[in-house]
Amino acid sequence: MAGKAKLSAVAVKKMKQDGRKISMTTAYDYPTALLVDQAEIDILLVGDSVGTVMLGYENTVPVTVEDIIHHCKAVARAVKRTLIVGDMPFMSFNVAPDEAMRNAGRIIKQGGADVVKLEGGEEVADCVEAIVRRCGIPVMGHIGLTPQRISELGGFKVQGKSAADARNLLSDALALQEAGAFGLVLECVPHELGKLVTERVSIPTIGIGAGPDCDGQVLVLHDLLGLTPNFSPKFVKKYADLEQTILQSLAQYKSEIAAGTFPDREQHSFSMPSAALEELSASEESCP
């Protein structure tokens, strides 16, 4: 990692201008963030997906600003190069621009994130503008399927399939760009719409289920590593099957303990100097 400069929002925007694809994944703790950084992934998202992936919630709604700050701190201690995005959870920006600025500032100042991300289109453009213009904090938008609004959307469904819905999503993208967003996550939209939005905006688009024509791609780390076996959307590609690797390792560990083969005396145990052992044995024998 020596000699690699820390990526910024400006550098990510330039990647689009230069025609270079952008890689992005999630991480929520120190050891995985260390690996993401070593792999030179461009963007690391401390997403509110921490709620479902790490905290056992049914959805992302219960996640708090304090949760994001806690996990951002761990990630920030690991990362040297990758741009860290701190997610703004449900109701941390929806009420008013002042509250949005305050919470964005906390995620940056206390959590150590480089930029923040928030869900929504034209209806949150005033919050994006306030965070960017008044606080100087770069903002990544998120449109299409927005998990924080899953009740309103009626479930995890592809968005923008009709011409009217597609026009609305394109308007959202342009409004967020106008408000000062440096990039956009496009989630679960038809690949044709992903291509159109990418062509119409000058800021990078990061797709997740939005087709191959976006400027970059993002996946939840646990999904791509095969650690979420009960949830596998169509857009996820598993690059490993760590669930089976971990289960096999734990089963072998248990079996070796039961058989008495772990730990062994040579590789996994410590020994006393023979003189000390003889002295201990002698003192034990002399005890009444």
C-alpha positions in Angstrom: 0.0 0.0 0.0 3.0 2.2 0.2 2.9 5.2 -2.1 -0.9 4.8 -2.8 -2.7 8.1 -2.2 -6.0 8.3 -0.3 -8.8 8.4 -2.7 -11.2 11.4 -2.5 -14.6 12.2 -4.0 -12.8 14.4 -6.5 -10.6 11.4 -7.6 -13.7 9.2 -7.9 -15.4 11.7 -10.2 -12.3 11.9 -12.3 -12.4 8.1 -12.8 -15.7 8.6 -14.7 -14.1 11.3 -16.8 -11.1 9.0 -17.6 -13.4 6.0 -18.4 -12.1 3.9 -15.5 -14.5 1.6 -13.7 -15.1 2.1 -10.0 -15.2 -0.8 -7.5 -17.1 -0.5 -4.3 -18.1 -2.9 -1.5 -19.2 -2.8 2.1 -17.3 -3.4 5.3 -18.3 -3.0 8.9 -15.3 -3.8 11.0 -11.5 -3.5 11.3 -10.3 -6.9 9.8 -12.6 -6.9 6.8 -11.8 -3.2 6.1 -8.1 -4.0 6.2 -8.6 -6.6 3.5 -10.8 -4.3 1.4 -8.1 -1.6 1.6 -5.3 -4.1 0.8 -7.3 -5.3 -2.3 -7.3 -1.6 -3.4 -11.1 -1.5 -3.8 -11.9 2.1 -4.6 -14.9 2.8 -2.3 -15.8 1.2 1.0 -19.4 1.7 2.2 -20.2 1.4 5.9 -23.8 0.9 5.0 -26.9 0.8 7.0 -27.0 -2.8 5.7 -25.0 -3.4 8.9 -28.4 -3.8 10.5 -29.3 -6.9 8.5 -25.8 -8.3 7.9 -24.2 -7.8 11.3 -26.9 -6.8 13.9 -29.7 -9.3 13.0 -32.4 -6.8 12.1 -35.0 -7.7 9.6 -34.4 -4.5 7.6 -32.2 -1.4 7.8 -34.8 0.9 9.5 -33.7 0.3 13.1 -30.1 1.4 12.4 -29.0 4.6 14.2 -26.4 7.2 13.6 -24.6 5.8 16.7 -24.4 2.4 15.0 -22.9 3.9 11.8 -20.4 6.0 13.8 -19.3 2.9 15.8 -18.7 0.8 12.7 -17.1 3.7 10.8 -14.5 4.1 13.6 -13.4 0.5 13.3 -13.2 0.8 9.5 -11.3 4.1 9.6 -8.6 2.6 11.8 -7.9 0.1 9.0 -8.1 2.1 5.8 -5.2 3.9 4.2 -6.3 4.3 0.6 -9.9 3.5 0.0 -12.6 6.2 0.1 -14.9 5.6 3.2 -18.6 6.3 2.7 -20.7 6.5 5.9 -24.4 5.8 5.3 -27.0 8.1 6.8 -29.6 5.9 8.4 -33.4 6.3 8.3 -34.7 9.6 9.8 -31.2 11.0 10.3 -31.7 13.4 7.4 -35.4 13.3 6.5 -36.8 15.9 8.9 -34.9 19.0 8.0 -31.6 20.2 6.4 -30.2 21.3 9.7 -30.6 17.9 11.2 -29.1 16.3 8.1 -26.1 18.6 8.4 -25.7 17.8 12.1 -25.8 14.0 11.6 -23.6 14.1 8.5 -21.0 16.1 10.5 -21.1 13.5 13.3 -20.5 10.7 10.8 -17.5 12.5 9.4 -16.1 14.0 12.6 -16.8 11.2 15.1 -16.8 8.2 12.7 -13.9 9.1 10.5 -15.8 8.6 7.2 -14.7 10.7 4.2 -18.1 11.2 2.7 -21.8 10.4 3.4 -24.5 8.6 1.5 -28.2 9.2 1.7 -31.3 7.7 0.1 -33.8 9.6 -2.0 -34.3 11.8 -5.0 -35.7 15.3 -5.5 -37.3 15.2 -2.1 -34.0 15.2 -0.3 -32.1 17.5 -2.7 -32.3 20.4 -0.2 -30.6 18.2 2.4 -27.9 17.2 -0.1 -27.3 20.8 -1.0 -27.1 21.9 2.6 -24.6 19.2 3.5 -22.4 19.9 0.5 -22.6 23.7 0.2 -22.8 24.7 3.9 -20.7 21.9 5.5 -18.3 21.0 2.7 -19.1 17.3 3.1 -19.3 15.3 -0.2 -22.5 13.4 -0.6 -23.3 10.2 -2.6 -26.9 9.8 -3.6 -28.9 6.6 -3.7 -32.0 6.1 -5.9 -34.0 3.3 -7.4 -34.7 0.7 -4.8 -34.2 2.5 -1.5 -34.3 0.0 1.4 -35.2 2.6 4.0 -38.5 3.1 2.1 -39.2 -0.5 1.7 -42.7 -0.2 3.2 -43.7 2.5 0.8 -42.2 0.6 -2.2 -44.1 -2.6 -1.2 -41.0 -4.9 -1.0 -37.7 -5.4 -2.7 -38.8 -4.8 -6.3 -37.2 -3.5 -9.4 -37.8 0.2 -9.8 -38.3 2.3 -13.0 -39.8 -0.4 -15.2 -42.5 1.9 -16.6 -41.7 4.9 -18.7 -43.2 7.3 -16.1 -41.2 5.7 -13.3 -38.1 5.8 -15.4 -38.6 9.5 -16.1 -39.0 10.2 -12.4 -35.8 8.3 -11.6 -33.9 10.3 -14.2 -35.3 13.5 -12.7 -34.1 12.4 -9.3 -30.6 11.7 -10.7 -30.4 15.1 -12.3 -31.8 16.8 -9.1 -29.2 15.2 -6.9 -26.4 16.1 -9.4 -27.7 19.7 -9.3 -27.7 19.7 -5.5 -24.0 18.8 -5.5 -23.9 15.0 -5.1 -20.5 13.7 -6.3 -21.9 10.2 -7.3 -25.0 8.1 -7.3 -25.9 4.5 -6.3 -28.5 3.0 -8.7 -30.1 0.0 -7.1 -32.4 -2.5 -8.8 -33.3 -0.7 -11.9 -33.5 -2.1 -15.5 -30.1 -2.2 -17.2 -31.4 0.1 -20.0 -32.3 2.7 -17.4 -28.9 2.3 -15.7 -27.3 3.0 -19.0 -29.5 6.1 -19.7 -28.9 7.6 -16.3 -25.1 7.0 -16.6 -25.1 8.8 -19.9 -27.2 11.7 -18.8 -25.3 12.6 -15.6 -21.8 13.9 -15.3 -21.2 12.3 -11.9 -20.3 8.6 -11.4 -23.1 6.0 -11.2 -22.5 2.9 -9.0 -24.8 0.1 -9.9 -26.2 -2.7 -7.7 -28.6 -4.6 -9.9 -28.5 -1.8 -12.5 -26.6 -3.5 -15.3 -23.1 -3.3 -16.7 -23.2 0.2 -18.1 -22.9 2.0 -14.8 -19.6 3.7 -14.0 -19.0 1.2 -11.2 -20.5 -1.6 -9.2 -21.2 -2.2 -5.5 -22.0 -5.4 -3.6 -22.4 -6.2 0.1 -19.2 -7.9 1.1 -20.9 -10.8 2.8 -23.0 -11.5 -0.3 -20.0 -11.7 -2.6 -18.1 -13.9 -0.2 -21.0 -16.4 0.2 -21.8 -15.5 3.8 -25.5 -14.8 3.4 -26.8 -18.2 2.2 -30.5 -17.4 2.9 -30.6 -14.2 0.8 -29.2 -14.1 -2.7 -30.7 -11.5 -5.1 -30.4 -12.0 -8.8 -27.7 -9.3 -9.1 -25.4 -10.9 -6.6 -22.4 -12.9 -7.9 -20.7 -15.1 -5.3 -17.0 -15.0 -5.6 -16.5 -17.5 -2.7 -18.4 -19.9 -0.5 -17.1 -19.0 2.9 -20.1 -20.3 4.7 -19.1 -23.9 3.8 -15.4 -23.2 4.5 -16.3 -21.8 8.0 -18.7 -24.7 8.8 -16.1 -27.3 7.7 -13.4 -25.6 9.8 -15.6 -25.4 12.9 -16.7 -29.1 12.5 -13.0 -30.2 12.2 -12.1 -28.0 15.2 -14.9 -29.7 17.3 -13.9 -33.1 16.1 -10.2 -32.7 17.0 -11.1 -31.5 20.5 -13.3 -34.5 21.0 -10.6 -36.8 19.7 -7.9 -35.2 21.8 -5.7 -34.4 18.7 -5.9 -30.6 19.3 -3.9 -29.1 20.8 -0.9 -31.3 20.5 2.2 -30.9 22.7 4.7 -30.0 19.9 2.9 -27.4 17.7 0.3 -25.8 19.9 1.6 -26.1 23.5 4.3 -24.5 25.6 6.9 -26.4 27.8 8.7 -25.7 31.0 12.5 -25.9 31.3 13.4 -29.3 32.6 15.1 -27.9 35.7 12.0 -25.9 36.7 9.8 -29.0 36.2 12.2 -31.1 38.3 12.1 -28.4 41.0 8.3 -28.3 40.9 8.0 -32.1 41.1 10.4 -32.2 44.1 8.4 -29.5 45.9 5.2 -31.3 45.2 6.6 -34.6 46.6 7.7 -32.8 49.8 4.3 -31.5 50.5 2.4 -33.4 53.2 
